[in-house]
Amino acid sequence: MTVTSLAALPPRDPARGERRNGSLLLGAAIVVALYLTEFQPWLLWDETSLRASKQFIASFFPPAHSAEFLQLIALATWQTIAVATAGVTLALAGAIPLALIANRTLSISRLGSGRMGLLPACVRTAIRWLLIVLRSIPELVWGLVFVRAIGLGDTAGVLAIALTYCGMMGKVFLEIFESQEARSAEVLLINGASRTQAFSYATLPTCLPEMVSYTVFRWECAIRSSVILGFVGAGGLGQQMDLSMRMLAGGEVVTMLAAFMLLVFLADVMSKRLRTWMD
């Protein structure tokens, strides 16, 4: 074989075997998951299912549009926004201090020796476990707990979002803090600055854009979560939607779905404009 013919041959992919094996394992895992979940999409085309679906979809028209009902939807939508905003605000109030305390790069005890003291290490580990616990329990579960504890209403939704999102945002903020170059903060600490001063002047300026972007994203998610929490009695648009679905009022349901889609669209537009302004 000549040099020219060798050069014309396509190069052999050294990772082809690994990709093939990985694809086969992934395919097998998907098949097993579909089997364990008894995934049967053909049931949607069953005669009974089709009849019930047609009856429910037919009840969507005409959509409810009376002035009294639209006023009720506007109030429920505003409650949904308020629940999401208040929940994220409380989550921020807890996430930032917890992430600041758990940040290893701002540990004064590790300056010089490079090793953290026993008590600071235990405190930081405990906070990390607290963040794990908070974010591992879904907001829907917290909502059920608070509805049982304090009754129906927006307060249960605010507390549910605050606890779960505190764990999520605290974990992400902590990773953002520790991924930054720590030399500037260490210099400030060595020269007598407090941890708060080192954070404010060395860490925060470089982390702030990422923190704001992630907070806005979490606010968008909180709006969706507040609607879902309404189905367990935590107020807002979801609670009204649940009541309408129980009464089989399809016209009211489709109006509320349209209001929810408009709300998510406006939240997405606001977040994009905020990110553009920050850039």
Secondary structure, 3 states (H helix, E strand, C coil): CCHHHHHHCCCCCCCHHHHHHHHHHHHHHHHHHHHHCCCCHHHHHCHHHHHHHHHHHHCCCCCCCCHHHHHHHHHHHHHHHHHHHHHHHHHHHHHHHHHHHHCHHHCCCCCCCCCCCHHHHHHHHHHHHHHHHHHHCCHHHHHHHHHHHHCCCHHHHHHHHHHHHHHHHHHHHHHHHHHCCCHHHHHHHHCCCCHHHHHHHHHHHHHHHHHHHHHHHHHHHHHHHHHHHHCCCCCHHHHHHHHHHHCCCHHHHHHHHHHHHHHHHHHHHHHHHHHHHHC
